[in-house]
Every structure is written in structure tokens, then in C-alpha cells.
Amino acid sequence: MDVTRVFAERGDLAHLALFLWASGSSGLLVWSLRELAASNRRFNDFVAENARLNQWFNDDGA
């Protein structure tokens, strides 16, 4: 890999490692935020369906 060789020749392996760590951390953050948003949507759908079912039971019993 040419990029790695350039960093190794210049002695910037620490900067390369820091960049890779930061990129990986940022990627994991984006992934976890997407999963959290999807989880919130699913929970909101569950609560809405639960409210609709409760309304249906309350209207049916009256």
C-alpha cells in the first residue's frame, strides 16, 4: 500500500494510526446513531399500535 509506505518513510505511523482509529470510531458512531434512530422508529410504531389496540378495545366494550 503506497499510503502506508509514505507514512512509514516519513515516520508518521502514529498519525496514520490515529487517523485509522478516528475513522473507525466515527464510522461506529454513525452506525450506532442509525441503529438508535431505527430502534426509536420501531418503538414508536409499537406504541402507536398499542394505543390503537387499546382504543379499539375501549370502543368495543362501550
C-alpha positions in Angstrom: 0.0 0.0 0.0 1.6 3.3 -1.1 0.0 5.4 1.5 1.3 3.3 4.3 4.8 3.3 2.8 4.8 7.1 2.6 3.8 7.4 6.2 6.4 4.8 7.3 9.2 6.6 5.4 8.3 9.9 7.0 8.0 8.4 10.4 4.3 9.4 10.7 3.0 6.0 11.7 1.4 7.5 14.8 -0.5 9.9 12.7 -1.7 7.0 10.5 -2.7 5.0 13.5 -4.6 8.0 14.9 -6.3 8.6 11.6 -7.4 5.0 11.3 -8.6 5.0 14.9 -10.6 8.2 14.4 -12.1 7.0 11.2 -13.1 3.7 12.7 -14.6 5.5 15.8 -16.5 7.9 13.6 -17.9 5.1 11.5 -19.1 3.2 14.6 -20.7 6.4 15.9 -22.6 6.9 12.6 -23.7 3.2 12.6 -24.8 3.3 16.2 -26.8 6.5 15.6 -28.6 5.0 12.6 -29.4 1.9 14.7 -30.7 4.1 17.5 -32.9 6.0 15.1 -34.3 2.8 13.6 -34.9 1.5 17.1 -36.8 4.6 18.1 -39.0 4.3 15.0 -39.8 0.7 15.7 -40.7 1.6 19.3 -42.8 4.5 18.2 -44.7 2.2 15.8 -45.2 -0.3 18.7 -46.6 2.4 21.0 -48.9 3.7 18.2 -50.2 0.2 17.5 -50.7 -0.4 21.2 -52.7 2.8 21.6 -54.8 1.9 18.5 -55.5 -1.6 20.0 -56.4 0.0 23.4 -58.7 2.4 21.6 -60.3 -0.4 19.7 -60.9 -2.4 23.0 -62.3 0.6 24.7 -64.7 1.4 21.9 -65.8 -2.2 21.6 -66.7 -2.6 25.3 -68.9 0.5 25.5 
